[in-house]
Amino acid sequence: MRIALVYYSGTGNTEAMANAIAEELSGKADVDTIDPAAFGPGDIAAYDAFAFGCPAMGAEVLEEDIFEPMFASIEGCLSGKKIILFGSYGWGDGEWMRNWAERCIADGAVLTSDPVIANEAPDDDAIEALKKAADSLIA
C-alpha cells in the first residue's frame, strides 16, 4: 500500500504529528512525505490512501497560501479515497478541522478515523490518536 503524507507546518507542531504518522506506518506501508506545494491532482492516482495535515490559521481556516490552494485543486479527485486529517491549533475550538472534515465528506472522501487535533505540540493522547488514525488507513 502506498500512502501520501501531505502536510504544512508553520511552527513544527503539525510536523511532529506527521512524524508520528510516518513512524507508525513504517514497515507497514510505503509512505511518501510530500510538501503541499509539490502535490496536485496528477499525483492522486499514484496513492492508495492519504494523510493530510494542516494547522489552523487566521480565523480557524486552512493555511491560505500553500495548503488551501493545493487542497482545493485535488478535492474533485477525493471521492472514494481513504483519508485521515490532522493538525494543530493555538486558539479557538477546532472549528477549522470540523469544517475541513465536512468538506472532505461532501467531496466523497472516506475518512477512516476521526480527525486528530492538538493544541500546540501534540501530547501523548494526540500521538496515540495519530497512531490509531494512521493504522486505520491500512486496515
N, C-alpha and C positions, 0 to 999 in steps of 0.2 A: 504494500500500500504506500502511496506517495501523498504526502501532506505538505501544503503550502502554509508556512507560518509567516504571515504578513502583519507587521505592526509598525506603529510610530511611537516613539518615546521622546519626550522633551526633557524630563528630569532623571530618567533611569528607572523609575518605578514600574512602568509598563514593560520596559526591557527585562527587569527582574522577573516579571510574570511570564514573559515569553521564554526566558531561560528555563524556568520551571517546567513549562510545557515541553520544550525541546529535550530536557533531561529525562522527563517521564517517558517520552516516546522513543528515546534512544534504544536501539536494538529491537524495537517493536515495529517500526515503520521508517521509511525514508522521509526525512523532514528537510525541506529547503527553507531556510530563513531568508526572507525577501524584504527589501526596503520597498515601501509602498510606491515610491517614485519610479520603481522599475517593474511594476506589476500592472497588468491590464487585461482586457477581455481575451486577448490572444493566448494568455497563459492558463486560462481556466481548464481547458481540455487535458492538460498535462498532469492534473492532480485528481486524486480520489476524494479528498476532503481538505478543509480549510480551517485555520485558526486565525482569526482577525483580532488584532489588539489596537486600541486607541484610547488615550486618556480623554477625560472631559476637558474641554477648553471653553473659554469665554462664559457665555450663559448656558453652560451644560450642552455643548454641541461637540461633534467630532472635530478634530484638528482640521482647520479650513483650507490651508494652503497646499497640503500634500495628500493627506489621507482622504478627506472628503471627496476631492475630485477623482481620485483613484476608485474609491468605493462606488461613487455614482456611475462611473464608467463600466463597472462589472455587474451592477445589480441585475441587469437583464439576462445575465448568464447563470444566476444562482439557483434557479428553480430546480428542485430535486437534489441539490448538492448538500452534503453533510458539512455543517459548520459549527464552530464554537466562537463565542465572543468574550473578550476580556479587556480590562483597562483599569486605570487608577484615576482618582479624583482627589481634590483637596477642599472642596466646598460643595454645597448642595446636598442632594439626597440620592443621586444616582439616576436622575431623570434621563440624562443623555443615553444611558445604557438601556433603559426601558424603551425609549423611543427607537433606538437602533435595533433592538430585538424585534419590535413590532414591524419595523421597516423590512427586516430580513424575512420575517414570516409572510408579509404581504408580497414579497418577491418570490415566494415559493421555496425558500431555503428550508432545510431540515436542521433545526437547532437540536443537536444531540444531547445538550445539557443546558441547565440554566446558565446565563451569563455570569461571569465572575468579576467582581469589582473589589478594589482595595482602596481604602482611604489612605492616601500617601503610599508608603512602601508596603508590599504585601506581608502580612503577618502569617503565622503558622496555619491559621484557619484558611486563609486565602490560598496558600500554597497547596494545602490538601485539596481544596475545591478545584484548583487548577489541574492537579494530577488526575482527579476523577473526570474532569471535563476532557482532558487530553485522551484518556482511555476510552471515553465514550465515542470518540471519532473512529476508533478501530474495532469497537465491539460489534 
